[in-house]
Amino acid sequence: MTTTMRNRLAGLVMLATGVLLSSCNDKEFLTEVPYDFVSPVNFYKTSDDALAAINGVYADFINSTGDNYYGRNFVMLVEFPTEMFTTRLSATNERAQPDNYSIPVNHSYVQSVWASAYDAINRANSVIAHVPSIPMDTTLRSRIVAEAKFLRALHYFNLVRMYGPVPLKLTETAGLDSLALDQSTQQQVYAQIEIDLKDAIKVLPSSKTYATADRGRASRGAAKTLLAKMYLQRAGTAVGTAADWQASVDMNKQVVADGDYALVINYMTLFDFFGGTVVENNSEVIMDIQNVRAPGLGGRISSHMAANATTPYLGASTNGSFEAESTFYASYNAADKRRDATFITSWVRAGVTVTWTQASTISSPFASETPFPRKFLDVLMTTTGAEEPNYIMLRYAEVPLMIAEASNEANGGPTAESYANINLIRARAGIPNLTPGLSQSLFRDSVFVERRWELALEGPNGFFDNQRNWLWAKTRIEANMARAKSSSSKFPKFNGGPIPDKYKLMPIPQRAIDLNPKLKQNPGW
């Protein structure tokens, strides 16, 4: 969505939200109250109504309270439990708890992501149920329904990866008549995601055919890429079968063959908001959240990316929530162009320039000043919720990386195709080709490192990548914990290993269990 679409949302989402999800103060799954003034039957009359309704589904990425989902909480829950990022905050802070693997079952971020995803799913269910009966242009009508199916699949993909077995609700909830739902198995949820995405692929247009005002809407390429990613995750977490590896390869190859996307030449132009040439909606972006620098219509994560209390990077307050773990920063090849595009190492605080160097933290890898994220940092933002950088959920660079990973697994080791695809990404980064002749396990680990360097903070991907290569991820994270514990630092990754296997999934929110007695907590929680 461009500025035009976002501005249209300002007027339409209020109506769509009231009609689709009149709710209690707690935005919990299936706690909605009956419609208070307009029923769905009365609302869905025209094509404008249909567009308002589907725009309301998109609006739930960064919803009315802003931070609950992609605006902050989801990104923190997925990126902090890795060896890439830590936080300056104390160990008991709610943002630090995912970082140090001490998440309580009533963690507010765990709860808000659950509620926000189901909020969006219910809106999508309403669109799918009612838009087909509207007398309107049939092509537009079919596209809107396909967009809703794509979005429903995306939110269920987030839920099943985050929480495992979750209730599968495919009809809208308009009252209190269906509060208690059984959990579906992960296999059942993944099967529905596959159905929705295949339906969407049949209908959605190429991203190239969307008008400027409709940028940011789901496209055929986005649906294919998400389906390929679903096959990858299903296979990598042993929920699916070995055939999913090849299915991921084949679907990714379709994305390549369609020719709708291509790598940009300069990686920095994807993210540089320090006065560089940023080309949003470029050939590499498959799906993103369209943000504009206007109150209520922009992103909300920039202040958490910037170093604490810094100027002139932001006119608004900065929180310094994300800090690089210096061992991850040091893992980049010195020639890797992605390092300086991903992190900043110099900032101004109280009129004094602070410059970080690797040497300054050799003795204490978790010192109080470390590199901060550059991606999605808006240097001109002056108001929270008015950030310009679009948040990228799917980017074409992930396609060759998925082919490399899946082909290595499907063939019992890396093939020429595996190497060609990972080396394509490394070449753009300015680093040498990957060492030839690696074993299957070493190649797998190399792909996951490459994903870290290439996709840090995007998607988000970190926690979900952990799930597909659990022992590798645990080893790296536990090593960082041990280093932090032995230092004098206040950084929260201090507990040391081993990380319990229960952390392959997040806990089912306690609030959701209280409301729905049929829900069962994940093992170990």
N, C-alpha and C positions, 0 to 999 in steps of 0.2 A: 504494500500500500504506500502510495506517495503522499505528499502533503494534502492533495485534494481528497484522497480517500480518508486520511486521518481526520481532516476537518469535517468530512461528512459523518464520520463516526461520532463526533462530538454531539451532533444533533440527534442521531439515530440510535445510539447505543442506550441512551436513557430509556427510550421507549422499548427497545428490544429486551433490555434487562428486566424491566418491570413486567413485561408480558411473559418472557420465557422463564424467569427465575425469581419471582417474588419470594424472598427468603427471610428467615429469622436473622438475628444479628450474627449467630454462628453459621458460617458458610460451610456446613458439614454435608457429607454425602447423604442425600435423601432426607434432609430435614426441611425441605421447602414447604411453605404454607400455600393454601389454595390461592389462585389468582384473585386479586382484590377488586379489579375494575375492568379488565379486558380479558376475555378468554382467547385461546389460540384460534378457535374457529372464527371469532369476530375479527381477529387481527390479520390473519393471512388472507388478504383480498387482492393485492396488486403486486406488480414486480418490485415496486419500491419497498413494500412490506418484506418481500423475500430478501432483498438486498440488505435491509436493516437487520433482519434476523441473522443472516450469515455474517455480517459485519460484527454483530454481537458475539459470535463465536470467536472471531479473530481477536476481539477486544480482551478476551480472557487471558491472553498471554501476559499482558500487563494490566491487571484488572483495577477496579475502582480504588482498592487500597494499595495498589502499586507494587509492594514488595513481596507479595505472597507467592509469586510463581516465577516467571522469567525475569521479573523486575529485580530480584535479588535472591530469594530464599532457595529456589531450585538450583541456581548456579552455585551457590555456596555449598549446598548439600552434596553436589556431584563433584565439585573441584577440590574442596578441602581434604577429602579422604584419599589424597594421592601424595606422592613424593614431590609434587611440583610446587604446591603453595602451602603457606602457613599464614598465621595472623599474629599481629602484635598484641592481641587481646589476651586476657588472663585465661587460665585453663578451664575455669568454670563458666566462662561466657558462652552464651548459646551459639555463637558463631565458631567458637573454638572447640566445642564438643564434637562436631563431626571431624575436626582436624586431629583430635587426640583419641578418637574412638571411645568416647564416653557418652554416647547419645542416650538420653532417657526416652522411655516410650511415650512420654508426654511432651517431647520436644516441639516447640511451636512451629518450627520450619517444617518438620516432618508432617505435622498436622496440616499446615497451610497448603503445601504442595498437593496432598491428597484431596483436600477440599476444592482447591482451584481446578484441578484436573477434572474432577467429577462435575464441577460447575460448568465447565466448557463442554463436557460430554453431554450433559443434559440439554444444553442449548443446541448442540449438534443434533441430538435425537429429535428435538422439536422441529428443526428445519427439515430433516429427513422425513418426518411424519406428515408435515403440513404443506410444504412447498409444492409437491407434485400435483396437488389439487387446485393450484392457482391458475386461472386462465391468463397466460402470458406467453411471451416468446419461448418456444419449446427448447431452443438451444441454450438460452440463458437459464431457463428453469433446470434443465438437466445438469448444467455446469454448477449451479449453486448447490444442488443435492450432492454432486460429486465432491465439491469442496468440503461440504459437511462430513462426508464419509472419510475424506483424507484427514480432516482435523480430529474426528473421533478416533481414527486409527493412531494418530500421533499421540494423543493424550493417553490412550490405553497402552501404547508402547512405553510411555513414561511410567505409568503405574505398574505395569507388569515387571519392568526392569527394576524399579525402585522397591516394590513391596512383594513381588511374587504373586501368589494366588489372591485375586481381588474379585469383588462382585462385578459381574458383567451385565450391565444394564443397557438395553438397546431401545427402550421406549422412554419417552419423557416422563418425569415425575411432576405432577401438577398439584399433588396434595400429600396427605399423610397416610395413604392407603397401602404403601409398599415399603415401609421403613426397613423391615428385616429381610435381607437377601443373603443367600448362601454365597460363599466364595466360589468362584470358578477356578479350575486348575489353570496353571500357567499355559498348558497346551491348549486349553479352550480359548483363553484370551488371545494367544498368538494366532490361533486359527481364525478368529474374528477379525483381527488386524489384517491378516492376509486377504480375507474376503473383501473387506472395505477398500483396501488399496488396489486390488485387482479391478473392482468395480470402478474406482476413481480413474485408473489408468485408461479404461475404455472410453471415458468421456472427457476428461480434462484436456484443455488445449496445450500446445507448446507454450513455453514461457515467452517466446518471441512474438506470439500473436496478441498478447495482452496490451491494451492501451496503457499509456504512461500513468494514468490515474488509477490503474488496477494493478500496478506492480506490488508484489508482496502476496498476491493470491496464490493458492496452490496451483501447481501446473502438473502436466503429465510427467515431466522430468523429476519433479519433487516427489511424486508418488512412486515412481520407479526407484529412485534413490533410497527412499525410506523403506520400500519393500526389500531392496537388496540389503539394507542395514538390518532389517528385522531378521532375514534369513541368517545373517552373520551372527547376530546375538543369540538367536534360538539355537544354532549349532554350537556356538562357543560356550553356552551355559548348560549343554546337555539336555535341554528341554525338547529340542527337535531331534533330527536324525542326521547322519553323515551326508545325506543327499542335500541338505540345506547349504553345505559349503559350495557345491557346484551351482546350486540355484542362485546363490549370491553372486558368484562369478558371472553367470549368464545374464542376470538382470543388470549388473553393473556394465556389462558389455553393451547392453541395449542403450543405456544412458550415453555411453561413448559414441555408439553408432548413430544415434539420433542427431548428434552434432549441435545440440542447443547450447552447450557450455564449453568453455576452454579456459586453461590456466592463464592468468594475467602474467605479463613478463616480470613485473616488479612486485614482489611480495609486500613491500612496505606500503604500496598504494592501497592495499586492502584495509589498512588500519591507521595510517599516520594522520592524526588530527593535530599535529604540531606545526601546522602551516604548510604541510606537504600537499601533494596532489592526490586527493582522495577521490576515487571514482566508485561511488556506491552504485548498486544495481548493475554491476559489471558482468562480464561474461562468465565469471567463476562462481557467482552467488546463485545457488539453487533455491534456497528458501531462507528468508530472514524476516525479522520484525521491523517494519518500517517506522522509524522514529523521526520526529521533527522537533526543533528547538522551540517548543511552545508549551506552556504549563498544561499538564494533563495529557499531552500528546507525544511526549518524548520518553526516552529510556530513563532508568533509575539507578543504574549500577555504577556510573562513572565516579561518583564520590567515594565509592568503596575501593576503586582501583587506585586512586591517587594516594600518594604518601600523606601521612597524617599532618593536618594543619599546614598545608603547602599553598604557596602562591608563586607565580601567577597562573598556575595551571587551571585553577577553578576559582570563580568568584564566589561560589557557594562553599559551605563547609566541606571538608574532606575527612574521611574516616580512617583511611589506611587499613582497611580490613584484609586485603590481599597483599601478601608479601611473598616473593620468590624464596623457596628453599635454595640456599646458595649452592648446594650440591647439584640441584637440577640446573641452575643457571650455568654452573661450571661444566655441565655435561655437553653443552653445545660445542661443536667445532668452532674455533676462533673465526673461521671464514664464513660461518653460517649466517646468511642474511636475515634469517628469521629471529635470531636472538635480539637484535636491536629493534626489530619491528614488534616484538612481544614484550620487551621490558625497557624501562627507563632506569638510569643509574645516577641521575643528577636532578635535584629539585631545590626549591627555595623555601626556607622556613624562617619566618621572622626576619626577613631581609638578608639572611645568610644562605649562601649556596652550599648545599650538602652534596658531596660526590662520593658515591660508593665505589670501592674497588674490591676485587677478589681478595687481595692481600689483607685487607682490613678485617676479614672474617675467617682467615685461615685457622687461627687458634680457637675461634668460637663461631662455628658455621651458622649459628642462629643468633647473630648479633642484632641489635635493635634497629639497624638500618640495613636493608637489603633491597635489591632491585624490585620495583613495583611494576604492575602490568601497564602496558601501553595500549593494548587492544581495547577498543571501546571507551577509551579515555577522551572525554570532550573538554578541550582546553578553554572553550568559550562559554560553557554552561554557567549560568548564574542562578538558576532556580532548580531545586530538586524536582525531578519528574519532567524536565525539559531538555533532555540530552539528545543530541543530533545523531550520533553513530547508530546505524542499524545493528541489531543483534543478529549475528549469523548463526542459523541452526543447521543448515546443510550447505556445504561448499564443495565444488567439483574436485578439489584436491583429495577429498576423502574417497572418491570413486577409485582411482588407481591404488590407493592404499588398501581399500577393501578387496580389490582383485588380488593384490599381492598376498594378503593374509589368507583369503579363502582358497586361493589356488594352492598355496603351500599346504593347507590342511587337506584339501580334496585329493591331492596327489601324493601324500605321504612325504612331502619335502618340496623345496622350492624348485620351480621350473624356470625356463627362460622367460616365460610370461610373468612369473612372480618377480624376478629381478628387473625386468624391463619397467614394470609399473612402479616399484619403489625407487628405482634410479631416476625415473622421470621427475619425481618430487624432489629428490636430492639434487638433481641438476639445476632446477629452478632456484634452490636454496644456495647454490654455489659451493657445494661440497662434493667430494669424490664419490664414485659409485660404491655401493655396498660390497664388502669383501665377498668374492665368489666362493662357491663350494661349501657354504654353510650347511649344517645339519638342519633338520626340520625345526628342532627346538630353538636353536640359535637364530635361525631366520625369523621364527615367530617373535622372539624377544626383540629382534631388531626392528620389526614392523611396529611393535608397540612403543618402542622408544621414538621411532619416527613419527608416530601419531601424536605423542606428547609434544615433540618439537613443532610439529606442523599445526596442530589443532587446539593447543592449550586455550582454555576458557571458552571455546566455541562448542555449540551443540546443545547443552554441555555434554561432555563425553567421559570425563576422568573416571568416576566411580563405575560406570558401565564397562569401560575398558578393563578395569580391575577384575570384574567378574569373569571375563573371557580368558584371563591369564592370571589366575588368582595367586598361585605360589610365587610367580615372578613379581607381582605387585606387592604382596606381603613382604617379601625379602627386602625390597627397596624401601618400603615405608618403615619397617621395623629397624632398618639400619639408620634411618634418619632419626627415629625415636631414640635410639641408643646414643647417638651423637648429641642430641639435645639434652638427654638426661645427664650426660657426663660434663656438659658445659655449665657455665654460670648463668645461662640465658633464662629469661622468663617465658620464652616461647612455649606454646602448649604441647608440642609433640614430645612429651617427656616420659610417658608411661613405660616405654619399652615394650618389646614383644613378649609372647606371640599375640598377634591379633586373632581374636576368636573367629571361627568360621561363620558364626552367626552374622557377621558383617558382610557376607555376600549379599545380603538384603537389608533394607532398612526395617525397623519395626513397624507393624501396623499401628497407626496412631491410637493411643489409649482412648481418646475422645470418641473416635469412630467405633471402637469396641463397646464403649459405654452406651452408645446410641443404637447399635445393632448387635444384639447378643449372639447372632449367628456367626459373627466374625471370630476367627481363631488367630491368636498371635503366632508370628513366625517362630520356628524352633530356636531356642536359646535365649529368647527375649522374655 
